[in-house]
Amino acid sequence: MGKLVAIDGATFSGKTTTVKKLYEKLSKTHNVAIVPEMIRVVCKEYGIEKIEDLRKNKKLFVKVQKEVIDRQIKIESELIDEHEIVITDRSVYSNLMYASYGMYFNGINEICEVFKPNRYNYIFLLEPIPEYVAKTVKPKFRSVQGIKNAAFQHLLLKNILPHYIEIPFDDVDKRVEAIKNAISCPLGKPSCGEHCLWYYKGKCNYR
């Protein structure tokens, strides 16, 4: 069984770009698969152009979010048996946070499946885009509220994720290199975030 790796973070933190770059890097030497951000996949199938529009219909919102989590669990479980590394664009825990507007679980087994603390070998939490960058580069973040929303999402994720390694805002290639090195760390522990950040800052004594 391979390693299950989640790239998580607030809106526009660079998750999808990081996932693609990490795949390109790791696929040169490993058998790697990607689980795309499932909410976008399901919304496209339902003909929903903007995820924001989904929130306007609570009944549909609950239906779509349930399908997102069910499908993500299924796909991750299938791919992990066939690949060395599976990279997920947003963890199940993160999707659960966004689905918190309604309870849709079938029963205790499904809840336990979602909340398994060891579901992912690694969860990398990307630091939100800084305010000075957001206002000049990302149009959707030019409002003060947009910046606050991203910071709040990040704070929520830090509280709900069972374990994570926080990756500072930086050039995407540097982020990918830090994640790649963390995955290949000889200590091999998801909770070993500080060592990975030491490496990121050029201070890790384990290499």
C-alpha positions in Angstrom: 0.0 0.0 0.0 1.3 3.4 -1.0 1.4 6.8 0.8 -1.7 9.0 0.8 -0.7 12.7 0.7 -3.2 15.6 1.0 -2.4 19.2 -0.1 -4.7 21.4 1.9 -5.3 25.1 2.4 -7.6 28.0 2.2 -9.1 29.4 -1.0 -6.4 30.5 -3.5 -3.6 29.2 -1.3 -2.1 27.4 -4.3 -3.3 23.9 -3.7 -4.0 22.8 -7.3 -0.8 24.4 -8.7 1.2 22.7 -6.0 -0.5 19.3 -6.6 0.3 19.5 -10.4 3.9 20.5 -9.8 4.4 17.9 -7.1 3.0 15.2 -9.5 5.4 16.3 -12.2 8.3 16.1 -9.8 7.5 12.8 -8.2 6.2 10.9 -11.2 9.7 10.9 -12.6 10.8 8.3 -10.0 7.5 7.0 -8.5 4.2 5.5 -9.6 2.0 8.5 -8.7 -1.8 9.3 -9.0 -3.8 12.5 -8.3 -7.2 12.9 -6.8 -8.5 16.2 -8.1 -10.4 18.7 -6.0 -13.6 16.7 -5.9 -16.0 19.6 -5.3 -15.1 21.0 -8.7 -15.5 17.6 -10.4 -19.0 17.0 -9.0 -20.1 20.6 -9.5 -19.2 20.3 -13.2 -21.2 17.1 -13.5 -24.2 18.9 -12.0 -23.8 21.8 -14.4 -22.8 24.3 -11.6 -20.4 26.9 -13.0 -19.5 28.6 -9.7 -19.1 26.9 -6.4 -20.5 30.0 -4.8 -23.9 29.4 -6.5 -24.1 26.0 -4.8 -24.5 27.6 -1.4 -27.7 29.3 -2.5 -29.5 26.0 -2.7 -29.1 24.2 0.7 -30.8 21.0 -0.4 -28.5 20.7 -3.4 -25.5 21.8 -1.3 -26.0 19.0 1.1 -26.5 16.4 -1.7 -23.3 17.6 -3.6 -21.2 17.7 -0.5 -22.2 14.2 0.5 -21.3 12.9 -3.0 -18.0 14.8 -2.8 -16.9 13.1 0.4 -18.3 9.6 -0.5 -16.5 9.7 -3.9 -13.2 11.0 -2.5 -13.0 8.3 0.1 -13.8 5.7 -2.6 -11.3 7.0 -5.1 -8.5 7.4 -2.6 -9.0 3.9 -1.3 -8.9 2.4 -4.8 -5.8 4.3 -6.0 -3.7 3.7 -2.8 -3.6 0.0 -3.6 -2.2 0.6 -7.1 0.2 3.5 -6.6 3.3 4.3 -4.5 2.0 7.8 -3.8 -1.5 9.3 -4.2 -1.8 13.1 -4.0 -5.1 14.5 -3.0 -6.2 18.1 -3.8 -7.9 19.0 -0.5 -8.3 16.4 2.3 -11.6 14.8 3.3 -11.4 16.7 6.6 -11.3 20.0 4.6 -14.3 19.0 2.6 -16.1 18.1 5.7 -15.4 21.6 7.1 -17.1 23.1 4.0 -20.0 20.6 4.3 -20.7 21.6 7.9 -23.8 23.5 7.0 -25.8 20.2 7.1 -25.5 16.7 8.6 -25.8 14.2 5.9 -24.0 11.1 7.3 -25.7 7.7 6.9 -24.4 6.5 10.2 -21.6 6.1 12.7 -19.4 4.0 10.3 -19.2 6.8 7.8 -18.4 9.4 10.5 -15.6 7.2 11.8 -14.3 6.7 8.2 -14.0 10.4 7.7 -12.4 11.1 11.1 -9.8 8.4 11.0 -6.7 10.3 12.3 -4.3 8.2 10.3 -6.2 8.3 7.0 -3.4 10.4 5.4 0.3 9.7 5.8 0.9 13.4 5.3 -1.3 16.5 5.2 0.5 19.6 3.9 -1.3 22.8 4.9 -0.3 25.7 2.6 0.0 29.1 4.3 -2.6 31.6 2.8 -1.5 34.2 0.3 -0.2 37.3 2.1 -2.3 40.5 2.0 0.3 42.5 0.1 0.4 39.8 -2.7 -3.4 39.2 -2.6 -4.2 42.8 -3.3 -1.9 43.1 -6.3 -2.0 39.6 -7.8 -5.3 37.9 -7.0 -8.3 40.1 -8.0 -10.8 38.1 -5.8 -8.7 38.9 -2.8 -8.6 42.7 -3.3 -11.5 43.1 -0.8 -10.6 43.1 2.9 -13.3 40.5 3.5 -11.7 38.1 1.0 -8.4 38.2 2.8 -10.2 37.7 6.2 -12.1 34.7 4.8 -8.9 33.0 3.7 -7.3 33.7 7.1 -10.3 32.3 8.9 -10.4 29.1 6.7 -6.7 28.6 7.5 -7.4 28.9 11.2 -10.3 26.4 11.0 -8.1 23.9 9.1 -5.4 24.2 11.8 -8.0 23.2 14.3 -9.8 20.4 12.5 -6.9 18.6 10.8 -5.6 15.7 12.9 -2.0 16.4 11.9 -0.4 18.6 9.4 2.9 20.1 8.2 2.5 23.8 7.5 4.2 25.0 4.3 5.0 28.7 4.3 4.0 31.0 1.4 6.8 31.0 -1.2 7.6 30.3 -4.8 5.7 27.1 -5.8 8.9 25.3 -6.8 10.3 25.8 -3.3 7.1 24.6 -1.7 7.1 21.5 -3.9 10.7 20.8 -3.0 9.9 21.1 0.7 7.0 18.7 0.4 9.0 16.2 -1.7 11.7 16.1 0.9 9.2 15.8 3.8 7.6 12.8 2.1 11.0 11.1 1.7 12.1 11.9 5.2 13.8 8.8 6.8 11.9 9.5 10.0 8.7 8.9 8.1 6.3 10.4 10.6 3.3 12.7 9.8 3.8 14.5 13.1 7.4 15.4 12.3 6.4 18.8 11.0 9.1 20.7 12.8 11.9 18.7 11.2 10.4 19.3 7.8 10.3 23.0 8.4 13.9 22.9 9.7 14.8 21.4 6.3 12.7 24.0 4.6 14.8 26.7 6.4 18.0 24.8 5.7 18.5 23.8 9.3 17.4 20.1 9.3 20.1 17.9 11.0 18.6 14.7 9.5 20.0 15.1 6.0 
